[in-house]
């Protein structure tokens, strides 16, 4: 291992990175709290400011992927559509197979300048999570309890409020509802068999109600649907801990307009008006899309590539510059405090500092654990148990 790779794998550097992220994140959350006074006065100014503040947080995560680990992200897409990315509102359908797929989605947003304004449909529990969860609250992220009878009214209300959003945004949605595991796949395919739906090999059945409502509420606001499929070369199994250790991965992201099984790899743009508005028809449309998506995934596993033009969108410097700003701002007082504590010679002071380091280490490991697949949502499992009662 080279010296740079060795240093990146050392826990002390991980601790410093997490210190910068946590302290800067809490400072930004505090500033966001004060922006609330703008909401009744100038809602659009409130939104624009919070897009920039949110970027200061989420771009630090993207910096880890782009600059710290140096992960390659190759985009495969139709050249005619490429120039529209970032210049129109869009619904982005993502597969949910990897621990860092959310990070690669953010990377996609960053390369086209919509990271600060990107939206997601997220579980309600995340809204209570400091830094990212609180950041999302001020970004008007759509949270749900995953109980559709309770969620529908809230989700519709939040989506309709985005119709006058002043920034271009991408609405990122994992229609499968939870990350793919073999256990969840078996449960999902039992549901497919019971409902008479075609089985999928590489995906879970899509949860169609949230997607249908999103389409209904954002029609005439969102211009297109981007169906995105993420894979990693050489059977890599990327993790956030690996990224933090500076491990380089090789991501392939195919942003396709639509793939017809009968006409392999024929690309067509999906304007939102082509997606059915009726909930049942929209559900059928989405199931068909996932059948096509599954067939395409099998082709990728066979050939190791996508049938489109590969390109690497240029890295923008802002993620690195933002991180360096916060690092310079926050590391100096930390080192000054540490020097003063050592010079004091107080055993109690040093013991207190060691205790804080231990607590911080536990906190860092907990934050990383949130992304781990084996500690992910039991959403699909719970649904199956309820059906068996």
N, C-alpha and C positions, 0 to 999 in steps of 0.2 A: 504493500500500500504506500502511495506517495505521501509526502509530509502534509500536503493540503488535505488529502482524504483522511489522514489520521487525525488531524486537528478537528475536522468536521464531525468526526465520530465521538469526540470527547464530550462528556456530560456537562462540563463547565460551560462550554459554548452553547449547548442546548438550553441551559439554565438562563444564560444571558439573553438569548433570543426570546425565550418565553417571558423573561422579566420585561423586556422592551414591549412585547406584544400586550402583556397583561396591564402594565402601568399606562401605556399610551391608550389602550382600549378603554380603560376606566376613565381616563381624562376626557377622551372623546365622548363617551357615554354621558359624562357630567355636562359637557358643553351642549350635547344634544338635548339634555333636559331643559336647558335655558332657552333653546330655540322654540319650545312650545308656546312661548308668549307671541311668536309670530303667526301661529296658526289662525287665530281669529282676525288678524290684521292683514296678513298677506300670505295665503296658503301656498302659493306657487314659489315664493321666496323661501319659505320654510322647506319645501321639497328640494329646491336646488341646493340649499346649504347642506341638507342632510345627505344628499347624494355625494357631495364632496367629503363630508365627514365620514360616511360609510366607506368610501374609497380608501381613506387613511387606514382603516382597520383591515378590510378584506384584501387590499393590495399587499399587506405584509405576508399573508398566507401564500399569495401568488408569487411573491418574491422568493420564498423558500423553494418553490417548484422550479421557477425560471432561472434564478441566479445562484441559489445555494446548492441545490442538487444538480442543476444543469440539465434537467429532463428535457428531452427532445419531444416536441409536440408537432406532428405533421398533420396537416389538414388536407383531406381529400374532398374535393367538391367540384361542382360545375363552374367553370371560369366565368360564365355569364351571370351567375348569381353572386359571385365573390364580391363584386363591387357594391352590392346592396347591403352586405353585412354591416351592422352598426348604424345604418342610415334609415332603418325602418323598425317599427315595433314588430315583434315576432313571438310566437309560442315555440319553445324549443323542447322537443320530446327526447329524453335521454334514457339510455339503458342504465341499469343499477346493479352492476356486478362487482365493482371494485371499491376498496376502502377510500381511495382518493378520487373517485369519479366526480365528486362535488368540486374538488380542487381543479381538476382538468376542465370542468364546465366553467369555473371562474376564469381560468386561463384563457379559454375561448372568448369569454366576455371582455377580458382585459385587452386582448389583441385588437379588438374592434371598438374599444372605447365605451362600452356600456357596463363595465363592472360595477361602478357606483350606483347605477340605477336598476340593476338586474333584480328580478322578483322571483320568488319561489312559493310553492304551496307546501308549508311545513307543519309538522305536528306541534300542537299547542305547548307541549313540555319545553320545547326549545326557546319559547318566548321568555322563560324564566332564567335562562342561562346567561350569566354575565357576559358582557362584551358583544359577542355575535348575536345572541338572542335579543339583547336590548337594542343593539344597532338595527336589527331587523324590525323591531317595533316602530322605530322612527322612520323606517323606509316604507312603512305601510305594507309589510309582508302579510300574506294571507295565511293565518294559522287555523288549524282545524283539530278537533278532538278525535277524529276518525270514527265518529258516530254520525252517520250521514243525516239522520233525522234531526240531530241537534245542530249539525254543521251547516246545513244548506242555506239557511237564512243569513248566517254570519258571512259565509263564503261569498254569496251573491252580493251582499252589501259591500264587502271589501273590494271585490272585483269591479263593481260598478263605479266605485270611487276613483279607480285608476283611469277612467275614460278621459279625464282632462289632465293627465299627468304631463308636466311640461318638458320632460326629457325622453329621448328614445330609450325604450327598455325592452329587454328580453324576459319573457316569463318562462323560467325553467321548470319543467315538470317531469317527475319520475312516475309514469303512469302505473308501474307495477306496485307502487306503494311501499315497497320495502326491498332491501338488497337480496339478490339471488343467492340462495343456498340450496344444496341438494334436498334437504328436508322440506324447505318451503316449496321447492319445485314439485316434489311428490304430492304435497297437499294441494297445490294449485292445479295439478293435472287431474286429481280426483274430482275437483270442482268442475274442470272442463268436461270430463267424462259425464258427470251428472247433468250438466247443462247442454250436452250435445255439441260442444264447441271443439274445433280442431285442436289437437294437442300441440304444444310448443316444446322444442328441445332445449333452447338456450335462454328462454325468458319465462317469467311468471305471467299469468293472465293479467292483462291491463285492468286497472280499476277505472271504469268508464264514466262514472257519474261526475267526478271532479273535472275530468277533461271536457265533458259535454257542457257543463255549466260555465267553464272557462271560455269555451268557444262562443257560447250564447252571450255572455256578458261583455266580451272584448271584441265582438264583431264590429266592423267599421272603424276599429281603433288599431287592431293588430293586422298587419298586411299579409303575413304568411306563416306557415308552419315549417319549422326546420326539424326534420327527423334525424337525430344524431346518434351515431353508434360509436362507442369507444372501445378500443382494444389495445393490448400491449404486446409488443413483439416478443418472440422467443419464450412464450408462456410465462412472462414476468408476472409476479404477484405483488404489485406495489402496495406499500403501506405508508401511513403518515410518519411512523417511526423511521422507516427507511429514508424518506425525504429529509427528515431532520438529521439523519446520519450522513447526509450528503450523497446518498446513493442515486445514481443516474438511471432513469427509466426511459423507455422509448414508446411514446404514446402515438397511436394512430386514431384520428377522429374523422369519421366520414359524415359529412353533413349532406344528406341526400334530400332531394325534393320528393321523389317517390320511386319505388322499384316495383315493377310489375313482374310477377312470377312467370306469366306467359310470354312476356317480352323481356328477357333477362337484362337487367342493368340499363333499362331505358329510363332516362332522367327527365322528369317533368317537375316544374315548380308547383307547389301546393298553395295557391292563394286561399285565404281563409274562407272566401265565399264558396269555394269548392268543397268545404267540409260541411256535412249536413247539420242543420240547426236542430232538427228534431232529435230528442234525446235517444230514442231507440235506433234511429238511423245513424246517429253519430257513434253509438256504441258498436254497431255493425261495422262501420267504417274503420274504427280504431282496432277492432279485432282483426280485420283484414290487413291493416297496416302491420300489426304484430306478426301475422303469419308471413308476410313478405319480409319483415325484418328478420325473422327466424331463418328463412331460406337464405337470406343474404349473409347472416352470421355464419352459417355452415360453409358458404363459399369462402368467407375470409379464413376460417380455420383450415380449409383445404389448400388455399393458395398463399395465404399470408400477406395479402394485399387487398386494396380496394380498386374497383374499376372506375377510377376517376383521376383527374389530374392532381398529383401531389404538390403541395406548396407549404412552405413554412412561413406563416405571417410574421413579420418582423417584431422582435421584442421592443417594447417601448421602455424608455428609461425611467418612467415615473414610479414604478414599483420599487426599484432600487433606491432612487433619490428620496422617496418618502421614508423608507426604512432607515437610510443613513441620517436623515433629519432627526428622527426619533431616537436613534442610537446616540447621536452626539448630544442631544438634549438630556437624555436620561442616564447615560452611563457615567458621566462626570460626577454628578452628585452621589451616585452609588459608590464609586471608588473613593470619593472624598469621605463618605460616611464610614466605609470600611477602614480606611487609614486612621481616622479619628478613633474608632473603636479599638483597633490594635494598639494605638499609642496610649489609650486610657489604661490598659493593663487590667481592666476589671474582669474578673472571672464571670460574674453575672452577665455582663454585657456580651462577652464572647459566647457564653452559653445560650443567651437569648438569640444571638445572630445565628448560631448553629441550628437552633430550633426552627427559626424562620426558614432556613435553607431546606430543612427536612420537610416542612409543611409545603414549601414551594415545589419540592421534588414530587411529593405526592400529588399536588395539584396538576403539575405538568403531565404526570402519568395518567391522571384521570381524564384530562382533556384529550389526550391521544387515544385513550380507551373508548371514548365516545364514537370514534370513527371505525373501530374494529368490527369486522363482520360477525365474529363469534359472540359479540356483545351487542349486536344490533337489535332492531325491533322484532318483537314476536307477533307483529300484526297479523300475518297470515296464519300463524299457529292458533292465535286466539279466535280468529274467524272460524277456523275449522272446528275448534272445540265447541263453539256456540252452536254450530250446525249439528253437532253430534248429540247435543243435550235433548 
